[in-house]
Amino acid sequence: MSTLQSRRSFIGHAAAGFSTLALPRLAQAQAVARPAQPEHAVTAPASIEVNARPIPSFEPRDRSRVRFGSLQYRSGLVLTSPHRGFGGLSGLRFLDDKGERFLALSDQGAWFTGAIRYAGSRMVGLDDVEVAPMLNAEGRPITEKRLWYDTESLARDGSTVYVGLERVNQIMRFDFASGGTRARGEVLPTPSGLRKLPTNKGLEALVFVPKDMKGQPLAGTLIAMSEGGIDADGNLIGFLIGGPSPGQFSVRRTDKQFISDAVLLPSGELLILERKFSWFTGINIRIRSLPLKAIAPGAVVDGPVLFEADLGHEVDNMEGIDAHVTAEGETVLTMVSDDNFSLLQRTLLLQFTLVE
């Protein structure tokens, strides 16, 4: 049986009621409550082994195809590790301009750092991977506090790192200049509307607009977007925190999609990664482009779809996206999936070139 058939079979079995493990988080979170103390909580920093298997083609049905909408497939990896706490990756940010050193987080309150190893333009593995617990202001793992573990979103402003906690709809701020992943987090003051977002469809994407981004009215603003918080018109709720014009805005919701992450390009495009789940079609992933200059308090923003994929492609529960620009001037998008610590899902790392 092919990999594609196997994955369709897993979801089919889940639909028949034989297993809830195959359910993507989008469907699972509504029915299965997570434990107060996450089963895979990390309690001490550790170097771990991560194995990588290449994904030679993004569409198994047509291995020669490399163009998918406005993206061109570069390479992909299936990541596995003997470390029990590896997985659940929900956010990814690069720490350099080469797309090598990365900071990631799991939805179980853990940091992951390391470097992507390349052979030419293709990813071939991960090096120097370390996992560390996310610490609160007292220097204790945030998972010790009930419900403070559903860490789903990540943004950077230089050495300042922001993390969104979906379960409690709070944002923590970490100063990585003071110890890197050993830094202690502090709770950031946020709008009351943000804290009223749905528990399981709350904070899902964070993007910081650089203070020196020329010509951008939102320079110095932290943009926070909900997975499925809906306004009175059925659109997805977002917030502008800090900066020159704080307030609330909306993202036009189409095709019943939910936001899972976002990344800001140097061009001023805000790319949002979206997903939905259906028992009939399985997982659907897409990327939309929103003009940053259109975002303002009270605005409803929309933009074109750049990319779409489903179970006919090498996708899983894609939850994180970031971008870097190569020395040749190519914009490369990197996506990571959250395997929900399920044996029936995969941790994927995918890279595409933005060609339009």
Secondary structure, DSSP 8 states (H G I E B T S, - for coil): --HHHHHHHHHHHHHTTS-STTS-HHHHTTTS---SS-TT---S-EE---EEEE---S-TT-TT--EETTEEEEEEEEEE-SSTT---EEEEEESSTTS-EEEEEETTTEEEEEEEEEETTEEEEEEEEEEEE-B-TTSSBGGGSTTTT-EEEEEEETTEEEEEETTTTEEEEEETTTTGGG-BEEEE---HHHHTS-TTSSEEEEEE--TT-TT-TTTTEEEEEEEEEE-TTS-EEEEEEESSS-EEEEE---TT-EEEEEEE-TTSEEEEEEEEEETTTEEEEEEEEEEGGG--TT-EE---EEEEEETTSS---EEEEEEEE-TTS-EEEEEEE--TT-TTS-EEEEEEEE--
